[in-house]
Amino acid sequence: MPNPFPPSALPPGHGNIHLSLLPPSIPTFSHLSYTYPLKLLLSTPHTLPPSTTIPQTPANVPLLFLLTYGGGLVAGDIISLRITLDPQTRLTIATQGSTKIFKAPSSSTSNTTPRITSRQDLHVEVGRGAGIWLGPDPTQPFAGSWYAQKQVFEVQRGGSVGMVDWVSEGRRARGEKWGFEGWKGKNEIWRVDWEGKKRLVLRDNVFLEGGNIAERMDGMGVIGTVILMGGLFEGAGAFFVEEFRKIPRIGGRNWGAGGIEKELSDVERWRKERLRMEAEDGVLWTAARVRGLVVVKFGAREVEGAKTWLRAMLREEGSLHREFGEGALMCVR
């Protein structure tokens, strides 16, 4: 019996997405393809109200789930996804759970034997006025696994990029604590001018390999990075920087009137409760502006503690789910 499915021109694990804007302002996938073990699923888009300040605001923001069969990557799997966003389009990308990195086969003791690595590569072209939010759940590398990823964003004038990139210690229920062999993550953001010339504005690398990774983590069960760039994330970026500035510093002292407690505003009460939760969950974080971007680094004792903190920050600021929909917050539920 002949195969009813036409052969794909894409290699295994590859995907290609092209999001366009049709008149008057309807986002449409002019191209969407993928091959096993990669799977792309569309969900209900987030409807945007008409804007009087942003020209050509799209009617909605598509929500796309990035999945792999079996919920993870076995040794040797390679996922490669290319995304093109035409001007004024927006896209939210999420996952339906943590991406599990399964154990690599035991290699020979010889140093010349190549290790079998699972890999994910993402290349995104963001057009003028377009925006993307990449909000996956944390990767979960199992003991004995090797993993590497590279995410490259080429952003034209007025484009916006927001993302969270995080990794957990492994299967805590099975006693795993940073027992993988290696985890490498690279994030690059390039600005593209009118002439098409590219300029690197951020390269963020995280390499976890070698022995005694757990000892170097100082009790952290998850670490991650948030990167915010462009007008759609300007409010969120400023919020992280300002909240970090207001964290009480070691040796700080309240010189207000002793014994007299002023009535706290709603924001101050929220901040006080968040700081309490940060201490309870062992959350540590920092935020800084770098060449027009905001970079946030964070860690927590457990994944749920990190999710609680990040959810509190994004919910309180409010622009992420307003501009990209509730699907943008699925990674912190």
Rosetta blueprint (number, residue, H / E / L):
1 M L
2 P L
3 N L
4 P L
5 F L
6 P L
7 P L
8 S L
9 A L
10 L L
11 P L
12 P L
13 G L
14 H E
15 G E
16 N E
17 I E
18 H E
19 L E
20 S E
21 L E
22 L E
23 P L
24 P L
25 S L
26 I E
27 P E
28 T E
29 F E
30 S E
31 H E
32 L E
33 S E
34 Y E
35 T L
36 Y L
37 P L
38 L E
39 K E
40 L E
41 L E
42 L E
43 S E
44 T E
45 P E
46 H E
47 T E
48 L L
49 P L
50 P L
51 S L
52 T L
53 T L
54 I L
55 P L
56 Q L
57 T L
58 P L
59 A L
60 N E
61 V E
62 P E
63 L E
64 L E
65 F E
66 L E
67 L E
68 T E
69 Y H
70 G H
71 G H
72 G E
73 L E
74 V L
75 A L
76 G L
77 D L
78 I E
79 I E
80 S E
81 L E
82 R E
83 I E
84 T E
85 L E
86 D L
87 P L
88 Q L
89 T L
90 R E
91 L E
92 T E
93 I E
94 A E
95 T L
96 Q L
97 G L
98 S L
99 T L
100 K E
101 I E
102 F L
103 K L
104 A L
105 P L
106 S L
107 S L
108 S L
109 T L
110 S L
111 N L
112 T L
113 T L
114 P L
115 R L
116 I L
117 T L
118 S E
119 R E
120 Q E
121 D E
122 L E
123 H E
124 V E
125 E E
126 V E
127 G L
128 R L
129 G L
130 A L
131 G E
132 I E
133 W E
134 L E
135 G E
136 P L
137 D L
138 P L
139 T E
140 Q E
141 P E
142 F L
143 A L
144 G L
145 S L
146 W E
147 Y E
148 A E
149 Q E
150 K E
151 Q E
152 V E
153 F E
154 E E
155 V E
156 Q E
157 R L
158 G L
159 G L
160 S E
161 V E
162 G E
163 M E
164 V E
165 D E
166 W E
167 V E
168 S E
169 E L
170 G L
171 R L
172 R H
173 A H
174 R H
175 G L
176 E L
177 K L
178 W L
179 G L
180 F L
181 E L
182 G E
183 W E
184 K E
185 G E
186 K E
187 N E
188 E E
189 I E
190 W E
191 R E
192 V E
193 D L
194 W L
195 E L
196 G L
197 K L
198 K E
199 R E
200 L E
201 V E
202 L E
203 R E
204 D E
205 N E
206 V E
207 F E
208 L E
209 E E
210 G L
211 G L
212 N L
213 I H
214 A H
215 E H
216 R H
217 M L
218 D L
219 G L
220 M L
221 G L
222 V E
223 I E
224 G E
225 T E
226 V E
227 I E
228 L E
229 M E
230 G L
231 G H
232 L H
233 F H
234 E H
235 G H
236 A H
237 G H
238 A H
239 F H
240 F H
241 V H
242 E H
243 E H
244 F H
245 R H
246 K L
247 I L
248 P L
249 R L
250 I L
251 G L
252 G L
253 R L
254 N L
255 W L
256 G L
257 A L
258 G L
259 G L
260 I L
261 E L
262 K L
263 E L
264 L L
265 S L
266 D H
267 V H
268 E H
269 R H
270 W H
271 R H
272 K H
273 E H
274 R H
275 L H
276 R H
277 M H
278 E H
279 A H
280 E H
281 D H
282 G L
283 V L
284 L E
285 W E
286 T E
287 A E
288 A E
289 R E
290 V E
291 R L
292 G L
293 L E
294 V E
295 V E
296 V E
297 K E
298 F E
299 G E
300 A E
301 R L
302 E L
303 V H
304 E H
305 G H
306 A H
307 K H
308 T H
309 W H
310 L H
311 R H
312 A H
313 M H
314 L H
315 R H
316 E H
317 E H
318 G L
319 S H
320 L H
321 H H
322 R H
323 E H
324 F H
325 G L
326 E H
327 G H
328 A H
329 L H
330 M H
331 C H
332 V H
333 R L
